[in-house]
Amino acid sequence: MKKAQQISPTPVRVPPDLKRWLQHSAIENHRSLNSEILHRLEKSRIHEEAKEARQ
């Protein structure tokens, strides 16, 4: 993964209920909110790429 200073901030509006859910998930997984979001996006990307490869 790139160093933090090499990654440009990407503001995203998240509904409060989704943010709370992500915050709780981050705590359970011992991650920061940012790390939790990145982890979930990466898993989603890998899933999508695998799905496309099967087609």
PDB file of N, CA, C and O in Angstrom, chain B, residues numbered from 101:
ATOM      1  N   MET B 101       0.841  -1.176   0.000  1.00  0.00           N
ATOM      2  CA  MET B 101       0.000   0.000   0.000  1.00  0.00           C
ATOM      3  C   MET B 101       0.891   1.246   0.000  1.00  0.00           C
ATOM      4  O   MET B 101       1.997   1.224   0.539  1.00  0.00           O
ATOM      5  N   LYS B 102       0.413   2.304  -0.592  1.00  0.00           N
ATOM      6  CA  LYS B 102       1.182   3.540  -0.662  1.00  0.00           C
ATOM      7  C   LYS B 102       1.279   4.195   0.712  1.00  0.00           C
ATOM      8  O   LYS B 102       0.436   3.984   1.584  1.00  0.00           O
ATOM      9  N   LYS B 103       2.328   4.996   0.880  1.00  0.00           N
ATOM     10  CA  LYS B 103       2.449   5.759   2.115  1.00  0.00           C
ATOM     11  C   LYS B 103       1.350   6.813   2.159  1.00  0.00           C
ATOM     12  O   LYS B 103       0.900   7.292   1.119  1.00  0.00           O
ATOM     13  N   ALA B 104       0.923   7.169   3.361  1.00  0.00           N
ATOM     14  CA  ALA B 104      -0.199   8.095   3.542  1.00  0.00           C
ATOM     15  C   ALA B 104       0.013   9.413   2.809  1.00  0.00           C
ATOM     16  O   ALA B 104      -0.938   9.959   2.249  1.00  0.00           O
ATOM     17  N   GLN B 105       1.225   9.932   2.797  1.00  0.00           N
ATOM     18  CA  GLN B 105       1.457  11.216   2.147  1.00  0.00           C
ATOM     19  C   GLN B 105       1.384  11.118   0.627  1.00  0.00           C
ATOM     20  O   GLN B 105       1.300  12.144  -0.047  1.00  0.00           O
ATOM     21  N   GLN B 106       1.413   9.913   0.076  1.00  0.00           N
ATOM     22  CA  GLN B 106       1.329   9.725  -1.366  1.00  0.00           C
ATOM     23  C   GLN B 106      -0.116   9.526  -1.830  1.00  0.00           C
ATOM     24  O   GLN B 106      -0.386   9.524  -3.031  1.00  0.00           O
ATOM     25  N   ILE B 107      -1.031   9.361  -0.895  1.00  0.00           N
ATOM     26  CA  ILE B 107      -2.435   9.140  -1.228  1.00  0.00           C
ATOM     27  C   ILE B 107      -3.190  10.440  -1.018  1.00  0.00           C
ATOM     28  O   ILE B 107      -3.195  11.000   0.078  1.00  0.00           O
ATOM     29  N   SER B 108      -3.828  10.916  -2.081  1.00  0.00           N
ATOM     30  CA  SER B 108      -4.565  12.162  -1.943  1.00  0.00           C
ATOM     31  C   SER B 108      -5.886  11.906  -1.225  1.00  0.00           C
ATOM     32  O   SER B 108      -6.525  10.878  -1.450  1.00  0.00           O
ATOM     33  N   PRO B 109      -6.302  12.841  -0.356  1.00  0.00           N
ATOM     34  CA  PRO B 109      -7.576  12.697   0.346  1.00  0.00           C
ATOM     35  C   PRO B 109      -8.734  12.643  -0.653  1.00  0.00           C
ATOM     36  O   PRO B 109      -8.739  13.357  -1.656  1.00  0.00           O
ATOM     37  N   THR B 110      -9.706  11.791  -0.363  1.00  0.00           N
ATOM     38  CA  THR B 110     -10.879  11.659  -1.205  1.00  0.00           C
ATOM     39  C   THR B 110     -12.119  11.774  -0.318  1.00  0.00           C
ATOM     40  O   THR B 110     -12.607  10.780   0.218  1.00  0.00           O
ATOM     41  N   PRO B 111     -12.615  12.991  -0.174  1.00  0.00           N
ATOM     42  CA  PRO B 111     -13.793  13.168   0.684  1.00  0.00           C
ATOM     43  C   PRO B 111     -15.008  12.421   0.131  1.00  0.00           C
ATOM     44  O   PRO B 111     -15.307  12.492  -1.061  1.00  0.00           O
ATOM     45  N   VAL B 112     -15.692  11.715   1.008  1.00  0.00           N
ATOM     46  CA  VAL B 112     -16.879  10.965   0.625  1.00  0.00           C
ATOM     47  C   VAL B 112     -17.955  11.243   1.676  1.00  0.00           C
ATOM     48  O   VAL B 112     -17.695  11.186   2.878  1.00  0.00           O
ATOM     49  N   ARG B 113     -19.148  11.540   1.209  1.00  0.00           N
ATOM     50  CA  ARG B 113     -20.263  11.743   2.132  1.00  0.00           C
ATOM     51  C   ARG B 113     -20.870  10.388   2.453  1.00  0.00           C
ATOM     52  O   ARG B 113     -21.249   9.634   1.557  1.00  0.00           O
ATOM     53  N   VAL B 114     -20.957  10.088   3.751  1.00  0.00           N
ATOM     54  CA  VAL B 114     -21.485   8.810   4.205  1.00  0.00           C
ATOM     55  C   VAL B 114     -22.662   9.088   5.136  1.00  0.00           C
ATOM     56  O   VAL B 114     -22.529   9.867   6.080  1.00  0.00           O
ATOM     57  N   PRO B 115     -23.807   8.466   4.886  1.00  0.00           N
ATOM     58  CA  PRO B 115     -24.946   8.661   5.783  1.00  0.00           C
ATOM     59  C   PRO B 115     -24.569   8.266   7.220  1.00  0.00           C
ATOM     60  O   PRO B 115     -23.793   7.331   7.420  1.00  0.00           O
ATOM     61  N   PRO B 116     -25.106   8.965   8.207  1.00  0.00           N
ATOM     62  CA  PRO B 116     -24.736   8.718   9.607  1.00  0.00           C
ATOM     63  C   PRO B 116     -24.892   7.261  10.050  1.00  0.00           C
ATOM     64  O   PRO B 116     -24.022   6.742  10.750  1.00  0.00           O
ATOM     65  N   ASP B 117     -25.969   6.595   9.662  1.00  0.00           N
ATOM     66  CA  ASP B 117     -26.161   5.206  10.094  1.00  0.00           C
ATOM     67  C   ASP B 117     -25.106   4.279   9.498  1.00  0.00           C
ATOM     68  O   ASP B 117     -24.648   3.360  10.177  1.00  0.00           O
ATOM     69  N   LEU B 118     -24.714   4.496   8.260  1.00  0.00           N
ATOM     70  CA  LEU B 118     -23.661   3.699   7.637  1.00  0.00           C
ATOM     71  C   LEU B 118     -22.313   3.994   8.294  1.00  0.00           C
ATOM     72  O   LEU B 118     -21.514   3.084   8.511  1.00  0.00           O
ATOM     73  N   LYS B 119     -22.065   5.244   8.604  1.00  0.00           N
ATOM     74  CA  LYS B 119     -20.808   5.607   9.265  1.00  0.00           C
ATOM     75  C   LYS B 119     -20.704   4.943  10.636  1.00  0.00           C
ATOM     76  O   LYS B 119     -19.646   4.426  10.995  1.00  0.00           O
ATOM     77  N   ARG B 120     -21.793   4.956  11.403  1.00  0.00           N
ATOM     78  CA  ARG B 120     -21.782   4.302  12.721  1.00  0.00           C
ATOM     79  C   ARG B 120     -21.501   2.802  12.579  1.00  0.00           C
ATOM     80  O   ARG B 120     -20.730   2.227  13.347  1.00  0.00           O
ATOM     81  N   TRP B 121     -22.144   2.181  11.578  1.00  0.00           N
ATOM     82  CA  TRP B 121     -21.936   0.760  11.349  1.00  0.00           C
ATOM     83  C   TRP B 121     -20.471   0.476  11.002  1.00  0.00           C
ATOM     84  O   TRP B 121     -19.874  -0.470  11.517  1.00  0.00           O
ATOM     85  N   LEU B 122     -19.901   1.307  10.124  1.00  0.00           N
ATOM     86  CA  LEU B 122     -18.494   1.142   9.751  1.00  0.00           C
ATOM     87  C   LEU B 122     -17.575   1.368  10.947  1.00  0.00           C
ATOM     88  O   LEU B 122     -16.582   0.660  11.110  1.00  0.00           O
ATOM     89  N   GLN B 123     -17.903   2.353  11.784  1.00  0.00           N
ATOM     90  CA  GLN B 123     -17.086   2.620  12.970  1.00  0.00           C
ATOM     91  C   GLN B 123     -17.094   1.421  13.915  1.00  0.00           C
ATOM     92  O   GLN B 123     -16.051   1.047  14.452  1.00  0.00           O
ATOM     93  N   HIS B 124     -18.258   0.822  14.118  1.00  0.00           N
ATOM     94  CA  HIS B 124     -18.341  -0.366  14.980  1.00  0.00           C
ATOM     95  C   HIS B 124     -17.564  -1.537  14.376  1.00  0.00           C
ATOM     96  O   HIS B 124     -16.878  -2.267  15.091  1.00  0.00           O
ATOM     97  N   SER B 125     -17.672  -1.706  13.085  1.00  0.00           N
ATOM     98  CA  SER B 125     -16.917  -2.767  12.413  1.00  0.00           C
ATOM     99  C   SER B 125     -15.421  -2.534  12.537  1.00  0.00           C
ATOM    100  O   SER B 125     -14.654  -3.472  12.756  1.00  0.00           O
ATOM    101  N   ALA B 126     -15.008  -1.278  12.395  1.00  0.00           N
ATOM    102  CA  ALA B 126     -13.586  -0.942  12.517  1.00  0.00           C
ATOM    103  C   ALA B 126     -13.069  -1.292  13.908  1.00  0.00           C
ATOM    104  O   ALA B 126     -11.982  -1.853  14.051  1.00  0.00           O
ATOM    105  N   ILE B 127     -13.848  -0.959  14.928  1.00  0.00           N
ATOM    106  CA  ILE B 127     -13.447  -1.268  16.305  1.00  0.00           C
ATOM    107  C   ILE B 127     -13.331  -2.780  16.490  1.00  0.00           C
ATOM    108  O   ILE B 127     -12.350  -3.266  17.053  1.00  0.00           O
ATOM    109  N   GLU B 128     -14.325  -3.515  16.017  1.00  0.00           N
ATOM    110  CA  GLU B 128     -14.309  -4.981  16.150  1.00  0.00           C
ATOM    111  C   GLU B 128     -13.118  -5.599  15.429  1.00  0.00           C
ATOM    112  O   GLU B 128     -12.577  -6.612  15.873  1.00  0.00           O
ATOM    113  N   ASN B 129     -12.710  -4.992  14.322  1.00  0.00           N
ATOM    114  CA  ASN B 129     -11.598  -5.520  13.522  1.00  0.00           C
ATOM    115  C   ASN B 129     -10.260  -4.875  13.853  1.00  0.00           C
ATOM    116  O   ASN B 129      -9.265  -5.114  13.169  1.00  0.00           O
ATOM    117  N   HIS B 130     -10.235  -4.061  14.898  1.00  0.00           N
ATOM    118  CA  HIS B 130      -9.005  -3.396  15.350  1.00  0.00           C
ATOM    119  C   HIS B 130      -8.362  -2.571  14.236  1.00  0.00           C
ATOM    120  O   HIS B 130      -7.152  -2.620  14.014  1.00  0.00           O
ATOM    121  N   ARG B 131      -9.218  -1.811  13.543  1.00  0.00           N
ATOM    122  CA  ARG B 131      -8.750  -0.942  12.465  1.00  0.00           C
ATOM    123  C   ARG B 131      -9.266   0.470  12.706  1.00  0.00           C
ATOM    124  O   ARG B 131     -10.207   0.690  13.469  1.00  0.00           O
ATOM    125  N   SER B 132      -8.627   1.413  12.036  1.00  0.00           N
ATOM    126  CA  SER B 132      -9.186   2.768  12.000  1.00  0.00           C
ATOM    127  C   SER B 132     -10.367   2.755  11.041  1.00  0.00           C
ATOM    128  O   SER B 132     -10.522   1.821  10.254  1.00  0.00           O
ATOM    129  N   LEU B 133     -11.191   3.776  11.102  1.00  0.00           N
ATOM    130  CA  LEU B 133     -12.315   3.869  10.173  1.00  0.00           C
ATOM    131  C   LEU B 133     -11.799   3.878   8.740  1.00  0.00           C
ATOM    132  O   LEU B 133     -12.347   3.192   7.877  1.00  0.00           O
ATOM    133  N   ASN B 134     -10.767   4.637   8.487  1.00  0.00           N
ATOM    134  CA  ASN B 134     -10.196   4.703   7.149  1.00  0.00           C
ATOM    135  C   ASN B 134      -9.710   3.331   6.687  1.00  0.00           C
ATOM    136  O   ASN B 134      -9.981   2.928   5.556  1.00  0.00           O
ATOM    137  N   SER B 135      -9.002   2.619   7.546  1.00  0.00           N
ATOM    138  CA  SER B 135      -8.499   1.294   7.191  1.00  0.00           C
ATOM    139  C   SER B 135      -9.634   0.309   6.939  1.00  0.00           C
ATOM    140  O   SER B 135      -9.549  -0.536   6.047  1.00  0.00           O
ATOM    141  N   GLU B 136     -10.688   0.423   7.726  1.00  0.00           N
ATOM    142  CA  GLU B 136     -11.845  -0.460   7.532  1.00  0.00           C
ATOM    143  C   GLU B 136     -12.477  -0.221   6.169  1.00  0.00           C
ATOM    144  O   GLU B 136     -12.805  -1.173   5.460  1.00  0.00           O
ATOM    145  N   ILE B 137     -12.646   1.028   5.804  1.00  0.00           N
ATOM    146  CA  ILE B 137     -13.238   1.369   4.508  1.00  0.00           C
ATOM    147  C   ILE B 137     -12.345   0.868   3.376  1.00  0.00           C
ATOM    148  O   ILE B 137     -12.836   0.274   2.416  1.00  0.00           O
ATOM    149  N   LEU B 138     -11.042   1.101   3.482  1.00  0.00           N
ATOM    150  CA  LEU B 138     -10.117   0.635   2.444  1.00  0.00           C
ATOM    151  C   LEU B 138     -10.131  -0.886   2.332  1.00  0.00           C
ATOM    152  O   LEU B 138     -10.123  -1.429   1.227  1.00  0.00           O
ATOM    153  N   HIS B 139     -10.153  -1.570   3.468  1.00  0.00           N
ATOM    154  CA  HIS B 139     -10.182  -3.032   3.469  1.00  0.00           C
ATOM    155  C   HIS B 139     -11.433  -3.538   2.750  1.00  0.00           C
ATOM    156  O   HIS B 139     -11.355  -4.452   1.929  1.00  0.00           O
ATOM    157  N   ARG B 140     -12.575  -2.945   3.059  1.00  0.00           N
ATOM    158  CA  ARG B 140     -13.825  -3.380   2.437  1.00  0.00           C
ATOM    159  C   ARG B 140     -13.847  -3.071   0.947  1.00  0.00           C
ATOM    160  O   ARG B 140     -14.336  -3.877   0.156  1.00  0.00           O
ATOM    161  N   LEU B 141     -13.332  -1.932   0.561  1.00  0.00           N
ATOM    162  CA  LEU B 141     -13.277  -1.595  -0.867  1.00  0.00           C
ATOM    163  C   LEU B 141     -12.352  -2.545  -1.615  1.00  0.00           C
ATOM    164  O   LEU B 141     -12.668  -2.977  -2.724  1.00  0.00           O
ATOM    165  N   GLU B 142     -11.226  -2.868  -1.023  1.00  0.00           N
ATOM    166  CA  GLU B 142     -10.282  -3.786  -1.660  1.00  0.00           C
ATOM    167  C   GLU B 142     -10.900  -5.172  -1.814  1.00  0.00           C
ATOM    168  O   GLU B 142     -10.751  -5.803  -2.860  1.00  0.00           O
ATOM    169  N   LYS B 143     -11.599  -5.655  -0.773  1.00  0.00           N
ATOM    170  CA  LYS B 143     -12.282  -6.953  -0.870  1.00  0.00           C
ATOM    171  C   LYS B 143     -13.313  -6.930  -1.986  1.00  0.00           C
ATOM    172  O   LYS B 143     -13.442  -7.894  -2.742  1.00  0.00           O
ATOM    173  N   SER B 144     -14.035  -5.847  -2.087  1.00  0.00           N
ATOM    174  CA  SER B 144     -15.052  -5.701  -3.123  1.00  0.00           C
ATOM    175  C   SER B 144     -14.413  -5.701  -4.509  1.00  0.00           C
ATOM    176  O   SER B 144     -14.927  -6.327  -5.435  1.00  0.00           O
ATOM    177  N   ARG B 145     -13.299  -5.002  -4.647  1.00  0.00           N
ATOM    178  CA  ARG B 145     -12.596  -4.950  -5.931  1.00  0.00           C
ATOM    179  C   ARG B 145     -12.116  -6.335  -6.340  1.00  0.00           C
ATOM    180  O   ARG B 145     -12.284  -6.739  -7.491  1.00  0.00           O
ATOM    181  N   ILE B 146     -11.521  -7.060  -5.405  1.00  0.00           N
ATOM    182  CA  ILE B 146     -11.037  -8.411  -5.683  1.00  0.00           C
ATOM    183  C   ILE B 146     -12.197  -9.312  -6.093  1.00  0.00           C
ATOM    184  O   ILE B 146     -12.073 -10.091  -7.038  1.00  0.00           O
ATOM    185  N   HIS B 147     -13.312  -9.211  -5.396  1.00  0.00           N
ATOM    186  CA  HIS B 147     -14.499  -9.999  -5.725  1.00  0.00           C
ATOM    187  C   HIS B 147     -14.989  -9.680  -7.131  1.00  0.00           C
ATOM    188  O   HIS B 147     -15.293 -10.588  -7.904  1.00  0.00           O
ATOM    189  N   GLU B 148     -15.068  -8.390  -7.466  1.00  0.00           N
ATOM    190  CA  GLU B 148     -15.522  -7.981  -8.790  1.00  0.00           C
ATOM    191  C   GLU B 148     -14.575  -8.476  -9.889  1.00  0.00           C
ATOM    192  O   GLU B 148     -15.024  -8.943 -10.936  1.00  0.00           O
ATOM    193  N   GLU B 149     -13.269  -8.373  -9.648  1.00  0.00           N
ATOM    194  CA  GLU B 149     -12.303  -8.828 -10.647  1.00  0.00           C
ATOM    195  C   GLU B 149     -12.405 -10.338 -10.859  1.00  0.00           C
ATOM    196  O   GLU B 149     -12.304 -10.817 -11.988  1.00  0.00           O
ATOM    197  N   ALA B 150     -12.607 -11.090  -9.767  1.00  0.00           N
ATOM    198  CA  ALA B 150     -12.755 -12.549  -9.886  1.00  0.00           C
ATOM    199  C   ALA B 150     -14.025 -12.886 -10.649  1.00  0.00           C
ATOM    200  O   ALA B 150     -14.042 -13.803 -11.470  1.00  0.00           O
ATOM    201  N   LYS B 151     -15.076 -12.147 -10.376  1.00  0.00           N
ATOM    202  CA  LYS B 151     -16.347 -12.360 -11.069  1.00  0.00           C
ATOM    203  C   LYS B 151     -16.200 -12.098 -12.561  1.00  0.00           C
ATOM    204  O   LYS B 151     -16.703 -12.864 -13.384  1.00  0.00           O
ATOM    205  N   GLU B 152     -15.511 -11.014 -12.911  1.00  0.00           N
ATOM    206  CA  GLU B 152     -15.283 -10.672 -14.329  1.00  0.00           C
ATOM    207  C   GLU B 152     -14.409 -11.722 -15.010  1.00  0.00           C
ATOM    208  O   GLU B 152     -14.619 -12.040 -16.180  1.00  0.00           O
ATOM    209  N   ALA B 153     -13.442 -12.256 -14.290  1.00  0.00           N
ATOM    210  CA  ALA B 153     -12.534 -13.252 -14.863  1.00  0.00           C
ATOM    211  C   ALA B 153     -13.268 -14.553 -15.181  1.00  0.00           C
ATOM    212  O   ALA B 153     -12.881 -15.270 -16.104  1.00  0.00           O
ATOM    213  N   ARG B 154     -14.322 -14.864 -14.427  1.00  0.00           N
ATOM    214  CA  ARG B 154     -15.092 -16.086 -14.659  1.00  0.00           C
ATOM    215  C   ARG B 154     -16.014 -15.960 -15.872  1.00  0.00           C
ATOM    216  O   ARG B 154     -16.473 -16.969 -16.407  1.00  0.00           O
ATOM    217  N   GLN B 155     -16.281 -14.756 -16.297  1.00  0.00           N
ATOM    218  CA  GLN B 155     -17.219 -14.552 -17.417  1.00  0.00           C
ATOM    219  C   GLN B 155     -16.552 -14.700 -18.754  1.00  0.00           C
ATOM    220  O   GLN B 155     -17.204 -14.559 -19.789  1.00  0.00           O
TER     221      GLN B 155
END
